[in-house]
Amino acid sequence: MTFRYLFVFVLLCGLEIACAGKVLVLPGEYSHWHNMRAIIDALVDRNHSVTVLVSSSSPTVPHTQKERFDFNVFIVNMQKEEASAVWSDFIHLWMNEKASKYETVFNIWRVMTNFMVLTADICKGMFYNEDLLRILRESYYDVLLSDPMMPCSDLMAQTLNIPHVLSLRATFAYTFESLCGQMPVPMSYVPAAALQDYLTDRMSFTERAENMLLYIKHMTMFRLSMKFTSDWLYTEIWGKPTTMCETMGKADIWLIRTYWDFEYPRPFLPNFKFVGGLHCKPAKPLPKELEEFAQSSGDHGIVVFSLGSMISNLTLERANTIASALGQIPQKVIWRYSGITPETLAPNTKLCEWIPQNDLLGHPKTKAFITHGGTNGLYEAIYHGVPMVGLPLFADQPDNLMHMKTKGAAVVLNINTMQSSDLVDALKTVTNNPSYKESIMRLSRIHHDQPMKPLDQAVYWIEFVMRNKGAKHLRVQAHDLSWYQYHCLDVVAFLLSVVALITFIFIKTCCFLFRKCFRKTRLDGKAQKLKKE
């Protein structure tokens, strides 16, 4: 009997081991890494073996630390400090309000050139390293999980011939999703990303015309930028003509880091899965110092202020403008900031180099959240039901916050041009007007009312891909069609040709019959005339 129980125990252990898989992860940087880290931890909790492939120049992935998973670090030419400088240049490019148009164009060209160098360095560091490729091939991974922020990750999945799961936030005009993933985006009611005059899914004729022009602009810029920054590199590494979009389009599952609490209703494909807010979790108790500061705010409560992991300081002029505004509100403020202390800093504002953002947003004293609009912070605010004041900086942040503005959960300002009075008015609006709290609570209820938690959803689909050796049955046939076949232009041309041919034959037949009838009538008339004569 004991032997029988032991046999069953070993069998069950064997089944658990058999269900575990090997996952290769190519992560993004900054907040993208924090988001992917939540998925990695969940996979490790489910006994999967995870290896994170990262370059030696990574500025934010802590590959020197001891973790529950493995790091595989490949050497590149660029140093960590140089890579950090490239990212810093990119960030501050959009925050320099004093630059002239000529200087802005020059800076954009310089930053894009540096990015091309960084991308090429990482890709070549992976694919021109035969020892690394051999180790990866001999590891026999079951799936590759990546963020498009990591260059050439899709090409790695193709090289290793393993299923690929992408994790990303929807991009401008859904360019990655529509051009690479073949997701339909009807321009009549799916708005493109506009930085100022924002469009919703209810558009007038003029707005639909503007929306179409925005789509054309974004997709043209996307194709041109890919052509000059990525496609040539993919072709060089792969050894034959290919494009980044073609390679990315072979991904089995796309994990989209949003949900219907954020998105407007629009068509979706079966291999696109919503996992927005997967990193969110209930708030934990605050450190003693922060808890005492929050409790000292009384009935007014606190305001949480953070510009994310990529922005830790501002120009002194901007910092003074913001600090002056924060000193004029009755709430106490916890501000994540590591720059020079502003001269106008008021006693009600506490500066911290790091804050437990999720725990602060879940604190009952929190009344508002000043944010740059990154997806992670935005979803923590939705999760805990905290209205926002948005100070978008770059990338998808203006679009993110405009979604929140149109849903009545945020006030959005321009960080480069706002005055102290503008920030004060915005904070008073979101804290005193109950409609903002009601709107964000409605979004929070939608977010929580799901059959499966976002993190569980992400893990499920990764495991689904591992169990089924991919998910090609969910991938639409549109990937194998040319552009004119996708839009049925060849069918339209054929049908027009048939209609033209039928019309031509009909006209010719009518002309022939008309001539025949007219000729017969004329001959009969002549015969009658001769007979009378």
VOMARRO-293033 format. One line per field, with one value per residue (C-alpha): residue number from 1; residue in one letter; x, y, z. Coordinates in pm, 1 decimal, decimal comma, always signed. Example, Ala and Ser with C-alpha at 12.3 -4.5 7.8 and 13.67 -1.06 7.14 Angstrom:
VOMARRO-293033
i c(1; 2)
aa c(A; S)
x c(+1230,0; +1367,0)
y c(-450,0; -106,0)
z c(+780,0; +714,0)
//
This chain:
VOMARRO-293033
i c(1; 2; 3; 4; 5; 6; 7; 8; 9; 10; 11; 12; 13; 14; 15; 16; 17; 18; 19; 20; 21; 22; 23; 24; 25; 26; 27; 28; 29; 30; 31; 32; 33; 34; 35; 36; 37; 38; 39; 40; 41; 42; 43; 44; 45; 46; 47; 48; 49; 50; 51; 52; 53; 54; 55; 56; 57; 58; 59; 60; 61; 62; 63; 64; 65; 66; 67; 68; 69; 70; 71; 72; 73; 74; 75; 76; 77; 78; 79; 80; 81; 82; 83; 84; 85; 86; 87; 88; 89; 90; 91; 92; 93; 94; 95; 96; 97; 98; 99; 100; 101; 102; 103; 104; 105; 106; 107; 108; 109; 110; 111; 112; 113; 114; 115; 116; 117; 118; 119; 120; 121; 122; 123; 124; 125; 126; 127; 128; 129; 130; 131; 132; 133; 134; 135; 136; 137; 138; 139; 140; 141; 142; 143; 144; 145; 146; 147; 148; 149; 150; 151; 152; 153; 154; 155; 156; 157; 158; 159; 160; 161; 162; 163; 164; 165; 166; 167; 168; 169; 170; 171; 172; 173; 174; 175; 176; 177; 178; 179; 180; 181; 182; 183; 184; 185; 186; 187; 188; 189; 190; 191; 192; 193; 194; 195; 196; 197; 198; 199; 200; 201; 202; 203; 204; 205; 206; 207; 208; 209; 210; 211; 212; 213; 214; 215; 216; 217; 218; 219; 220; 221; 222; 223; 224; 225; 226; 227; 228; 229; 230; 231; 232; 233; 234; 235; 236; 237; 238; 239; 240; 241; 242; 243; 244; 245; 246; 247; 248; 249; 250; 251; 252; 253; 254; 255; 256; 257; 258; 259; 260; 261; 262; 263; 264; 265; 266; 267; 268; 269; 270; 271; 272; 273; 274; 275; 276; 277; 278; 279; 280; 281; 282; 283; 284; 285; 286; 287; 288; 289; 290; 291; 292; 293; 294; 295; 296; 297; 298; 299; 300; 301; 302; 303; 304; 305; 306; 307; 308; 309; 310; 311; 312; 313; 314; 315; 316; 317; 318; 319; 320; 321; 322; 323; 324; 325; 326; 327; 328; 329; 330; 331; 332; 333; 334; 335; 336; 337; 338; 339; 340; 341; 342; 343; 344; 345; 346; 347; 348; 349; 350; 351; 352; 353; 354; 355; 356; 357; 358; 359; 360; 361; 362; 363; 364; 365; 366; 367; 368; 369; 370; 371; 372; 373; 374; 375; 376; 377; 378; 379; 380; 381; 382; 383; 384; 385; 386; 387; 388; 389; 390; 391; 392; 393; 394; 395; 396; 397; 398; 399; 400; 401; 402; 403; 404; 405; 406; 407; 408; 409; 410; 411; 412; 413; 414; 415; 416; 417; 418; 419; 420; 421; 422; 423; 424; 425; 426; 427; 428; 429; 430; 431; 432; 433; 434; 435; 436; 437; 438; 439; 440; 441; 442; 443; 444; 445; 446; 447; 448; 449; 450; 451; 452; 453; 454; 455; 456; 457; 458; 459; 460; 461; 462; 463; 464; 465; 466; 467; 468; 469; 470; 471; 472; 473; 474; 475; 476; 477; 478; 479; 480; 481; 482; 483; 484; 485; 486; 487; 488; 489; 490; 491; 492; 493; 494; 495; 496; 497; 498; 499; 500; 501; 502; 503; 504; 505; 506; 507; 508; 509; 510; 511; 512; 513; 514; 515; 516; 517; 518; 519; 520; 521; 522; 523; 524; 525; 526; 527; 528; 529; 530; 531; 532; 533)
aa c(M; T; F; R; Y; L; F; V; F; V; L; L; C; G; L; E; I; A; C; A; G; K; V; L; V; L; P; G; E; Y; S; H; W; H; N; M; R; A; I; I; D; A; L; V; D; R; N; H; S; V; T; V; L; V; S; S; S; S; P; T; V; P; H; T; Q; K; E; R; F; D; F; N; V; F; I; V; N; M; Q; K; E; E; A; S; A; V; W; S; D; F; I; H; L; W; M; N; E; K; A; S; K; Y; E; T; V; F; N; I; W; R; V; M; T; N; F; M; V; L; T; A; D; I; C; K; G; M; F; Y; N; E; D; L; L; R; I; L; R; E; S; Y; Y; D; V; L; L; S; D; P; M; M; P; C; S; D; L; M; A; Q; T; L; N; I; P; H; V; L; S; L; R; A; T; F; A; Y; T; F; E; S; L; C; G; Q; M; P; V; P; M; S; Y; V; P; A; A; A; L; Q; D; Y; L; T; D; R; M; S; F; T; E; R; A; E; N; M; L; L; Y; I; K; H; M; T; M; F; R; L; S; M; K; F; T; S; D; W; L; Y; T; E; I; W; G; K; P; T; T; M; C; E; T; M; G; K; A; D; I; W; L; I; R; T; Y; W; D; F; E; Y; P; R; P; F; L; P; N; F; K; F; V; G; G; L; H; C; K; P; A; K; P; L; P; K; E; L; E; E; F; A; Q; S; S; G; D; H; G; I; V; V; F; S; L; G; S; M; I; S; N; L; T; L; E; R; A; N; T; I; A; S; A; L; G; Q; I; P; Q; K; V; I; W; R; Y; S; G; I; T; P; E; T; L; A; P; N; T; K; L; C; E; W; I; P; Q; N; D; L; L; G; H; P; K; T; K; A; F; I; T; H; G; G; T; N; G; L; Y; E; A; I; Y; H; G; V; P; M; V; G; L; P; L; F; A; D; Q; P; D; N; L; M; H; M; K; T; K; G; A; A; V; V; L; N; I; N; T; M; Q; S; S; D; L; V; D; A; L; K; T; V; T; N; N; P; S; Y; K; E; S; I; M; R; L; S; R; I; H; H; D; Q; P; M; K; P; L; D; Q; A; V; Y; W; I; E; F; V; M; R; N; K; G; A; K; H; L; R; V; Q; A; H; D; L; S; W; Y; Q; Y; H; C; L; D; V; V; A; F; L; L; S; V; V; A; L; I; T; F; I; F; I; K; T; C; C; F; L; F; R; K; C; F; R; K; T; R; L; D; G; K; A; Q; K; L; K; K; E)
x c(+0,0; +282,7; +450,9; +124,1; +90,1; +453,3; +396,0; +94,2; +291,7; +580,8; +336,0; +168,6; +506,2; +600,8; +280,3; +355,7; +708,2; +577,4; +339,2; +621,9; +782,0; +1090,1; +1031,7; +1279,4; +1209,3; +1340,6; +1218,0; +1180,8; +1330,1; +1200,9; +824,3; +810,2; +1044,7; +831,9; +524,7; +696,6; +849,2; +497,0; +442,7; +783,0; +712,9; +374,0; +535,5; +799,1; +523,1; +373,7; +704,0; +808,4; +1179,0; +1239,6; +1552,2; +1575,7; +1799,6; +1941,2; +2228,2; +2516,8; +2416,5; +2064,4; +2006,1; +1719,4; +1703,7; +1895,8; +2087,7; +2357,8; +2111,0; +2021,0; +1666,1; +1433,3; +1490,3; +1804,5; +1970,1; +2158,6; +2365,3; +2523,0; +2802,2; +2755,4; +2990,4; +2787,1; +2835,6; +2547,8; +2611,3; +2598,1; +2266,3; +2124,7; +2233,4; +2049,7; +1728,5; +1776,4; +1819,3; +1498,0; +1303,7; +1429,0; +1385,1; +1010,9; +1061,8; +1272,2; +1018,6; +1289,3; +1435,0; +1373,1; +1221,2; +1567,5; +1711,7; +1418,1; +1461,7; +1835,9; +1781,1; +1526,2; +1771,4; +2050,2; +1838,2; +1707,1; +2061,1; +2172,6; +1874,4; +1971,6; +2319,7; +2175,2; +1935,0; +2203,9; +2441,9; +2188,2; +2074,0; +2425,1; +2529,6; +2267,0; +2287,1; +2659,7; +2737,0; +2753,7; +2809,3; +2497,0; +2284,7; +2414,6; +2325,9; +1978,9; +1915,7; +2033,1; +1807,1; +1494,2; +1266,8; +890,0; +799,5; +955,5; +792,6; +903,9; +833,3; +876,8; +1094,1; +1360,2; +1489,9; +1502,8; +1312,5; +1070,9; +1366,1; +1503,1; +1178,2; +1200,5; +1568,2; +1500,9; +1179,9; +968,8; +625,7; +626,2; +409,3; +422,1; +342,8; +274,4; +60,7; -135,6; +76,5; +2,6; -288,8; -246,1; +41,5; +205,1; -130,0; -283,6; +20,5; +204,1; -73,3; -342,2; -590,9; -869,6; -899,9; -1205,6; -1120,9; -1488,4; -1510,2; -1166,4; -983,3; -614,4; -388,7; -405,3; -187,9; -419,4; -766,8; -853,9; -1096,2; -1341,9; -1535,5; -1818,7; -1694,1; -1852,6; -1768,3; -1489,1; -1345,2; -1359,4; -1165,5; -911,0; -895,0; -821,3; -541,8; -395,7; -398,1; -227,4; +31,3; +105,9; +123,9; +341,9; +579,6; +580,5; +665,5; +940,1; +1093,2; +1093,0; +1246,0; +1538,9; +1585,9; +1492,8; +1417,5; +1771,9; +1905,6; +1656,6; +1750,1; +2122,2; +2084,1; +1834,9; +2036,0; +1744,3; +1493,1; +1250,6; +1090,1; +1029,7; +653,1; +662,2; +860,7; +653,3; +335,4; +430,6; +370,5; +122,1; -39,7; -46,2; -94,6; -233,4; -176,6; -517,4; -882,2; -1232,5; -1207,1; -955,9; -1032,6; -1321,2; -1515,9; -1345,0; -1279,1; -1032,2; -867,8; -872,8; -497,1; -516,3; -577,7; -641,5; -422,3; -433,1; -341,4; -181,7; +71,1; -194,5; -262,7; -421,2; -237,7; -2,0; +57,3; +279,5; +619,3; +583,1; +712,7; +475,3; +180,4; +234,5; +261,2; -60,5; -251,3; -136,7; -332,8; -663,8; -983,4; -810,7; -614,9; -306,1; -203,2; +44,4; +280,5; +508,6; +637,5; +738,2; +1064,8; +1212,5; +1179,3; +1332,6; +1397,3; +1297,6; +1451,4; +1465,4; +1225,5; +963,4; +1015,2; +960,9; +639,6; +506,3; +618,2; +454,6; +124,8; +142,6; +188,2; -146,6; -369,3; -504,4; -393,3; -51,1; +161,3; +402,7; +622,5; +867,2; +1154,5; +1533,8; +1648,7; +1757,1; +1507,4; +1276,5; +1302,4; +921,9; +877,0; +600,3; +572,8; +280,2; +501,6; +727,5; +1001,3; +1101,6; +1351,0; +1123,2; +764,2; +546,1; +312,1; +58,3; +28,4; -11,2; -281,8; -467,4; -448,9; -788,0; -640,2; -540,4; -757,0; -573,0; -281,3; -55,2; +88,2; +274,2; +27,9; +236,0; +20,6; +138,4; +55,4; -266,2; -390,7; -294,8; -512,9; -800,3; -753,6; -778,7; -1025,2; -814,0; -887,8; -590,3; -419,4; -217,3; +118,0; +202,2; +559,4; +607,7; +520,4; +175,9; +133,2; -70,5; -301,1; -338,2; -438,6; -670,8; -859,2; -898,8; -1000,1; -1275,8; -1402,0; -1427,3; -1155,5; -871,5; -771,1; -478,4; -220,3; +88,0; +384,7; +600,0; +357,9; +138,6; +153,5; +115,4; -244,2; -326,7; -205,2; -387,7; -714,7; -672,8; -612,9; -909,2; -1126,6; -1050,6; -1067,9; -1376,7; -1587,1; -1750,3; -1800,2; -1428,4; -1439,7; -1760,7; -1608,0; -1289,0; -1490,4; -1704,9; -1387,2; -1255,1; -1571,1; -1537,2; -1173,2; -1248,7; -1553,8; -1366,0; -1397,0; -1021,2; -761,5; -536,8; -222,2; -390,7; -507,4; -152,9; -13,8; -297,1; -227,1; +148,4; +80,1; -175,8; +92,7; +331,9; +73,1; -29,8; +316,6; +190,8; -143,8; -136,1; -503,4; -587,7; -378,9; -582,0; -509,3; -463,1; -92,2; -49,7; -230,6; -72,1; -205,3; -421,2; -561,2; -637,4; -844,4; -990,4; -864,3; -797,9; -1157,7; -1288,7; -1080,4; -1212,7; -1575,6; -1536,7; -1385,8; -1680,6; -1928,1; -1738,6; -1734,9; -2105,8; -2181,7; -1967,1; -2139,6; -2481,0; -2408,5; -2263,5; -2566,6; -2806,5; -2618,0; -2623,2; -2995,8; -3066,2; -2877,2; -3055,3; -3399,2; -3328,9; -3191,4; -3494,1; -3734,2; -3552,2; -3555,9; -3925,2; -3994,9; -3805,7; -3987,7; -4327,2; -4227,6; -4118,1; -4437,7; -4648,6; -4453,1)
y c(+0,0; +239,9; +162,3; +234,8; +577,3; +651,7; +557,8; +790,3; +1072,9; +1030,4; +1013,4; +1336,7; +1506,5; +1385,7; +1531,9; +1868,9; +1865,7; +1766,4; +2066,6; +2309,3; +2472,7; +2669,3; +3035,9; +3272,4; +3639,9; +3942,3; +4238,0; +4610,0; +4882,5; +5110,3; +5065,8; +4798,4; +4586,0; +4636,5; +4521,5; +4212,9; +4133,6; +4069,3; +3806,0; +3646,6; +3615,3; +3456,1; +3206,6; +3116,8; +3068,7; +2808,7; +2616,0; +2734,1; +2781,9; +3140,8; +3283,7; +3658,3; +3742,8; +4092,8; +4299,5; +4416,5; +4777,3; +4748,1; +5056,5; +4919,6; +4536,9; +4435,4; +4146,8; +4150,3; +4065,4; +3720,3; +3631,4; +3330,2; +3312,9; +3315,0; +3598,5; +3533,6; +3845,6; +3896,8; +4148,9; +4448,8; +4729,1; +5009,2; +5071,5; +5097,6; +5469,7; +5531,1; +5344,6; +5543,8; +5864,9; +5762,2; +5705,3; +6028,6; +6224,5; +6071,1; +6169,6; +6526,5; +6582,7; +6630,7; +6849,9; +7126,8; +7402,9; +7662,2; +7484,7; +7643,4; +7443,7; +7400,3; +7278,3; +7041,0; +6884,1; +6848,9; +6693,8; +6445,8; +6340,1; +6304,4; +6103,2; +5872,3; +5815,1; +5720,1; +5486,8; +5316,0; +5260,8; +5121,8; +4891,0; +4759,8; +4704,3; +4491,9; +4291,7; +4216,6; +4134,7; +3859,6; +3720,2; +3748,4; +3557,5; +3191,3; +3065,4; +3244,6; +3109,1; +2757,3; +2776,1; +2909,0; +2636,5; +2361,9; +2492,3; +2393,5; +2669,9; +2623,8; +2987,6; +3332,9; +3624,8; +3969,6; +4341,1; +4521,0; +4767,4; +4494,4; +4503,2; +4185,6; +3978,3; +3858,3; +3760,0; +3555,1; +3357,2; +3285,1; +3186,1; +2945,1; +2824,2; +2858,8; +3017,7; +3390,4; +3590,1; +3970,6; +4207,3; +4568,2; +4878,4; +4987,1; +5226,0; +5541,5; +5471,6; +5107,0; +5084,7; +4770,6; +4602,5; +4697,2; +4690,1; +4399,3; +4212,0; +4267,6; +4398,0; +4589,2; +4959,7; +5117,2; +5485,1; +5583,8; +5509,9; +5401,6; +5727,3; +5772,1; +5926,6; +6306,1; +6511,9; +6811,9; +6802,0; +6453,9; +6237,3; +5990,9; +5706,0; +5950,6; +6169,8; +6423,5; +6435,6; +6685,8; +6474,7; +6159,8; +6344,1; +6454,3; +6098,1; +5955,6; +6207,6; +6118,0; +5748,0; +5816,6; +6034,1; +5785,7; +5480,7; +5658,5; +5773,0; +5422,7; +5254,9; +5507,4; +5485,7; +5104,1; +5108,4; +5322,8; +5194,8; +4825,4; +4659,6; +4683,9; +4537,2; +4247,8; +4173,5; +4179,8; +3946,3; +3707,2; +3685,3; +3749,6; +4033,2; +4068,1; +4341,5; +4393,9; +4397,3; +4066,8; +3902,4; +4053,3; +3945,4; +3580,9; +3617,9; +3364,1; +3577,8; +3956,1; +4055,7; +4411,2; +4604,0; +4777,0; +4677,7; +4807,7; +5038,0; +5228,1; +5139,2; +5242,2; +4944,9; +4825,3; +4503,1; +4256,5; +3940,1; +3604,7; +3612,4; +3958,3; +3937,0; +4219,9; +4212,2; +4578,0; +4631,7; +4289,3; +4437,0; +4592,2; +4446,1; +4547,0; +4813,1; +4713,5; +4922,0; +5224,5; +5270,7; +5439,1; +5779,7; +5798,4; +5672,1; +5943,8; +6207,0; +6084,1; +6077,1; +6431,4; +6557,6; +6531,9; +6541,1; +6707,5; +6391,7; +6359,1; +6397,2; +6151,1; +6292,5; +6085,4; +6119,9; +5755,5; +5566,2; +5749,9; +6102,2; +6160,8; +6534,1; +6847,4; +7180,2; +7406,9; +7651,2; +7377,4; +7236,4; +7580,0; +7628,2; +7293,0; +7332,0; +7674,0; +7524,8; +7233,6; +7476,1; +7640,3; +7335,5; +7214,1; +6854,0; +6723,6; +6605,0; +6312,7; +6389,0; +6144,4; +6376,5; +6352,8; +6682,5; +7005,5; +7104,9; +7375,7; +7718,8; +7741,9; +7407,4; +7438,7; +7256,0; +7047,5; +6876,2; +6579,8; +6489,8; +6124,3; +5958,5; +5654,2; +5595,1; +5281,8; +5417,5; +5133,5; +5138,5; +5516,8; +5511,8; +5247,3; +5449,2; +5584,5; +5934,7; +5968,4; +6221,1; +6268,9; +6143,4; +6371,9; +6150,0; +6157,6; +5901,7; +5586,9; +5276,0; +5123,2; +5426,0; +5492,3; +5139,2; +5160,4; +5472,5; +5290,0; +4985,6; +5195,7; +5455,5; +5772,9; +6069,1; +6212,3; +6531,6; +6444,6; +6594,6; +6384,4; +6388,0; +6164,9; +5838,7; +5698,4; +5917,9; +6201,9; +5942,4; +5753,3; +6063,5; +6188,9; +5860,2; +5932,8; +6292,1; +6193,9; +5935,7; +6211,2; +6079,5; +6329,4; +6686,8; +6716,0; +6997,7; +7077,6; +7045,4; +7276,0; +7570,3; +7545,1; +7804,8; +7742,3; +7863,4; +7603,5; +7316,9; +7455,2; +7482,5; +7128,5; +6980,8; +7166,4; +7043,6; +6671,7; +6684,2; +6905,9; +6802,5; +6468,1; +6373,5; +6288,8; +6048,4; +5893,8; +5847,0; +5681,4; +5454,8; +5347,5; +5256,9; +5078,2; +4865,6; +4770,8; +4678,0; +4453,7; +4292,0; +4035,2; +3654,4; +3622,3; +3857,7; +4021,9; +3853,8; +3513,1; +3584,7; +3660,4; +3345,9; +3133,0; +3232,8; +3183,0; +2834,2; +2779,0; +2850,8; +2611,4; +2332,0; +2362,8; +2435,5; +2771,8; +2930,3; +2954,8; +2850,9; +3191,8; +3384,6; +3535,7; +3445,5; +3815,8; +3773,3; +3568,8; +3813,5; +4097,6; +4448,7; +4442,2; +4097,8; +4214,0; +4505,4; +4283,7; +4523,8; +4231,5; +4112,0; +4465,2; +4498,1; +4163,9; +4251,9; +4593,3; +4421,7; +4180,8; +4468,4; +4666,5; +4363,6; +4297,1; +4665,1; +4668,4; +4356,0; +4496,8; +4829,0; +4653,6; +4421,6; +4713,5; +4900,4; +4592,3; +4534,0; +4902,1; +4906,6; +4587,7; +4722,5; +5064,3; +4911,7; +4679,4; +4966,1; +5178,3; +4896,8; +4832,2; +5200,3; +5208,0; +4895,6; +5047,5; +5369,1; +5183,0; +4981,7; +5295,5; +5443,6)
z c(+0,0; +84,6; -246,3; -428,3; -262,3; -340,7; -704,4; -730,3; -566,6; -812,8; -1102,8; -996,7; -956,5; -1302,4; -1446,2; -1283,9; -1424,8; -1767,0; -1767,7; -1695,3; -1998,1; -2094,2; -2172,3; -2338,0; -2265,5; -2457,3; -2247,8; -2302,9; -2086,9; -1808,9; -1744,5; -2016,0; -1805,1; -1491,2; -1683,8; -1823,5; -1484,0; -1351,6; -1622,5; -1554,7; -1181,9; -1254,9; -1494,1; -1234,6; -975,4; -1211,1; -1224,4; -1568,6; -1638,5; -1753,3; -1916,7; -1978,8; -2275,7; -2232,1; -2368,3; -2152,4; -2232,0; -2084,5; -1866,1; -1654,2; -1661,7; -1343,4; -1499,5; -1229,8; -953,3; -828,7; -929,3; -931,7; -1307,6; -1519,9; -1709,6; -2031,6; -2097,5; -2439,6; -2492,1; -2721,3; -2820,0; -2662,4; -2291,3; -2046,1; -1995,4; -2371,6; -2402,3; -2111,2; -2285,3; -2603,9; -2408,2; -2215,0; -2538,9; -2672,7; -2361,3; -2335,2; -2709,5; -2643,8; -2336,8; -2491,2; -2550,6; -2623,4; -2928,5; -3269,4; -3557,5; -3711,8; -3382,0; -3331,9; -3677,4; -3619,4; -3275,2; -3411,4; -3682,1; -3425,7; -3182,8; -3458,3; -3582,6; -3230,9; -3201,4; -3526,9; -3385,7; -3059,5; -3245,6; -3481,3; -3190,3; -2998,2; -3300,9; -3421,2; -3065,3; -3065,4; -3417,6; -3484,9; -3165,2; -3273,8; -2918,0; -2799,5; -3086,8; -3025,7; -2654,8; -2735,3; -2994,8; -2760,1; -2481,3; -2679,0; -2555,9; -2588,0; -2646,7; -2681,1; -2499,2; -2610,5; -2615,4; -2953,4; -2763,8; -2774,3; -3135,0; -3344,2; -3086,9; -3355,6; -3574,1; -3284,2; -3260,2; -3632,3; -3603,6; -3315,6; -3485,5; -3171,3; -3110,4; -3039,0; -2796,2; -2817,9; -2531,3; -2631,1; -2586,9; -2894,9; -3103,4; -3302,6; -3538,5; -3436,5; -3685,5; -3545,7; -3502,3; -3838,0; -4066,7; -3901,0; -3718,8; -3988,0; -3731,9; -3913,7; -3823,8; -3993,3; -4020,5; -4000,0; -3626,4; -3497,1; -3413,5; -3481,6; -3220,4; -3228,2; -2995,1; -2960,7; -3117,9; -2999,5; -3193,7; -3043,3; -3204,0; -3280,1; -3562,6; -3793,4; -4163,8; -4101,3; -3820,4; -4033,6; -4303,5; -4041,7; -3908,5; -4252,5; -4305,9; -3965,3; -4052,9; -4384,5; -4209,3; -3929,8; -4154,8; -4409,5; -4135,6; -3987,2; -4319,2; -4395,9; -4047,9; -4059,6; -4405,9; -4296,4; -3939,5; -3926,7; -4260,3; -4393,5; -4068,7; -4075,0; -4435,3; -4354,1; -4055,2; -4216,5; -4538,2; -4773,8; -4827,9; -4537,0; -4329,2; -3960,2; -4018,9; -4206,3; -3925,9; -3645,0; -3822,1; -3762,8; -3386,9; -3251,7; -2980,0; -2928,0; -2564,0; -2573,8; -2251,7; -2251,8; -2203,0; -2279,1; -1977,5; -2192,1; -2554,5; -2778,3; -2921,4; -3237,9; -3431,9; -3283,6; -3413,6; -3229,4; -3159,6; -2995,2; -2619,7; -2370,7; -2058,2; -1951,0; -1586,7; -1541,8; -1298,7; -1071,6; -727,6; -396,6; -202,1; +78,6; +393,6; +339,3; +504,0; +842,9; +725,9; +427,3; +631,7; +893,1; +620,2; +455,5; +786,4; +867,0; +563,5; +752,5; +545,5; +249,8; +164,4; -52,0; -416,1; -568,9; -833,4; -1056,3; -1412,0; -1433,6; -1432,0; -1731,0; -1586,6; -1246,1; -1266,4; -1459,7; -1547,2; -1243,4; -1409,9; -1470,0; -1121,0; -963,8; -1164,5; -1048,1; -685,9; -666,8; -784,2; -540,5; -252,7; -335,2; -283,7; +53,7; -1,7; +88,5; -203,6; -238,1; -538,7; -691,6; -780,5; -760,0; -910,4; -744,8; -475,3; -619,8; -460,0; -441,1; -259,5; +1,3; +337,3; +209,6; -53,4; +21,9; -231,2; -270,5; -504,4; -517,1; -411,1; -373,9; -640,9; -644,2; -263,7; -256,4; -523,9; -325,3; -2,9; +116,3; +159,6; -208,7; -395,4; -725,8; -933,1; -1136,9; -1410,0; -1742,2; -1880,7; -1898,0; -1933,5; -1604,3; -1389,5; -1576,9; -1507,4; -1141,2; -1121,8; -1294,6; -1070,2; -751,6; -887,5; -865,0; -1101,3; -1287,7; -1397,5; -1706,5; -1807,9; -2117,2; -2246,7; -2553,6; -2735,5; -2645,6; -2336,7; -2500,5; -2657,8; -2329,3; -2135,7; -2407,2; -2373,5; -2003,2; -2073,2; -2317,0; -2065,6; -1802,1; -1570,5; -1626,8; -1701,2; -1944,0; -1952,6; -2158,3; -1921,8; -2137,2; -2150,9; -1839,3; -1565,0; -1192,8; -1207,5; -1475,0; -1256,6; -951,1; -1147,1; -1284,6; -936,9; -788,8; -1076,0; -1034,8; -651,7; -611,4; -912,2; -821,2; -1188,1; -1222,5; -928,7; -1061,7; -1407,7; -1283,5; -1051,2; -1346,2; -1540,0; -1230,5; -1208,1; -1575,6; -1520,2; -1222,1; -1384,5; -1594,2; -1598,0; -1552,9; -1406,0; -1670,8; -1537,6; -1536,5; -1891,3; -2006,4; -1842,0; -1981,6; -2341,6; -2303,8; -2169,2; -2446,0; -2704,8; -2529,8; -2506,9; -2872,3; -3016,3; -3138,7; -3223,1; -3601,2; -3615,8; -3462,9; -3716,9; -4002,0; -4363,2; -4439,7; -4360,2; -4677,8; -4905,3; -5100,5; -5044,0; -5356,5; -5265,3; -4909,6; -5044,0; -5319,9; -5586,0; -5821,9; -5772,3; -5823,3; -6140,5; -6267,9; -6192,4; -6355,3; -6658,8; -6676,1; -6641,8; -6906,4; -7139,5; -7090,8; -7143,2; -7456,7; -7596,4; -7509,1; -7682,0; -7985,6; -8004,7; -7976,7; -8248,3; -8471,7; -8419,5; -8464,7; -8794,5; -8906,0; -8819,9; -8963,1; -9285,6; -9321,2; -9264,7; -9519,8; -9778,3; -9720,5; -9768,3; -10095,3; -10218,3; -10144,7; -10315,7; -10630,9; -10627,7; -10621,5; -10908,5)
//
